[in-house]
Amino acid sequence: MSALPSIDHLPRENASRVKNQWADVVREVQAKGSVAVTKHARVELVLLTPDAYTALLHDAQAAQQQAQAQLEALNARFDAQLHRLQAPQASQALTDLFAAQGQLDAAHRPVAGGGF
């Protein structure tokens, strides 16, 4: 992931200068990678080089793919657990567990999940 400076640390140009001295601002963007354009001291937009935009887009797509992969893994775990709970023997096991009223023998002690 590329390291982008925070918006507070970008070089700044006011909108009037951008309008009146576009070529100079373009050179600054090309030299620095990005420039924040301000109006009344408030950032209105950020100008980026094509390379900076492409890197930003690449990082966003990579983050989206990672999130999708994590979601698919979680979905697979959920489906596997649901499948186990819908198995014919699961109903009887749950009935037996409730019938035990908290009295579990040593052979049927609960086991912590994979995270423990």
C-alpha positions in Angstrom: 0.0 0.0 0.0 1.5 3.4 -0.9 2.0 5.9 1.8 0.0 9.0 1.1 0.5 12.1 3.2 -2.5 13.3 5.2 -4.5 16.1 3.6 -3.1 18.4 6.3 0.4 17.8 5.1 -0.2 18.3 1.4 1.2 21.4 -0.3 -1.6 24.0 -0.7 -2.6 26.4 -3.4 -5.6 28.7 -3.3 -8.3 28.3 -6.0 -7.5 31.8 -7.4 -3.9 30.8 -8.1 -5.0 27.5 -9.6 -7.3 29.4 -12.0 -4.9 32.2 -12.9 -1.6 30.2 -12.9 -2.7 26.7 -14.0 0.6 25.8 -15.7 2.6 26.6 -12.6 0.2 24.5 -10.5 0.4 21.6 -12.9 4.2 21.7 -12.6 3.9 21.7 -8.8 1.6 18.7 -8.9 4.0 16.9 -11.2 6.9 17.7 -8.9 5.1 16.9 -5.6 2.6 14.2 -6.6 -0.4 16.1 -5.2 -1.6 19.5 -4.2 -4.5 20.5 -2.0 -6.6 23.4 -3.6 -8.1 25.7 -1.0 -10.8 28.2 -1.0 -11.1 30.5 2.1 -8.4 28.3 3.8 -10.6 25.2 3.4 -9.4 22.3 1.2 -11.9 22.0 -1.7 -10.2 19.3 -3.7 -6.9 17.5 -4.3 -5.1 17.4 -7.6 -3.1 14.2 -8.2 -0.7 13.0 -10.9 -1.9 10.0 -12.9 0.7 7.8 -11.1 -0.6 8.9 -7.7 -4.2 8.3 -8.8 -3.3 4.8 -10.2 -1.5 3.9 -7.0 -4.5 5.0 -4.9 -6.9 3.0 -7.1 -4.6 0.0 -6.9 -4.5 0.2 -3.1 -8.3 0.6 -2.9 -8.8 -2.4 -5.1 -6.4 -4.5 -3.1 -8.2 -3.6 0.1 -11.5 -4.4 -1.4 -10.2 -7.8 -2.6 -8.8 -8.5 0.9 -12.1 -7.6 2.5 -13.9 -9.9 0.0 -11.6 -12.8 0.7 -12.1 -12.3 4.5 -15.9 -12.2 4.0 -15.8 -15.4 1.8 -13.7 -17.2 4.5 -16.2 -16.1 7.2 -19.1 -17.2 5.0 -17.5 -20.6 4.5 -17.0 -21.0 8.3 -20.6 -20.0 8.9 -21.9 -22.5 6.2 -19.8 -25.3 7.8 -21.1 -24.6 11.2 -24.7 -24.4 9.9 -24.2 -27.7 8.1 -23.0 -29.3 11.4 -26.0 -27.9 13.3 -28.4 -29.2 10.6 -27.0 -32.7 10.8 -29.5 -35.3 12.1 -27.3 -36.1 15.1 -27.1 -32.4 16.1 -30.7 -32.3 17.3 -30.2 -35.3 19.5 -26.9 -33.9 20.9 -28.6 -30.6 21.8 -31.5 -32.4 23.4 -29.1 -34.5 25.4 -27.2 -31.4 26.5 -30.3 -29.6 27.7 -31.4 -32.8 29.5 -28.1 -33.0 31.4 -29.1 -29.7 33.1 -25.5 -28.6 33.4 -24.2 -31.9 34.6 -21.5 -32.9 32.1 -19.4 -36.0 32.5 -15.6 -35.8 31.9 -16.0 -37.5 28.5 -18.2 -34.8 27.2 -16.6 -31.7 28.5 -17.0 -28.7 26.2 -13.9 -27.7 24.1 -13.0 -24.1 23.3 -13.2 -23.1 19.7 -10.3 -22.8 17.3 -9.5 -19.3 18.6 -8.5 -20.5 22.0 
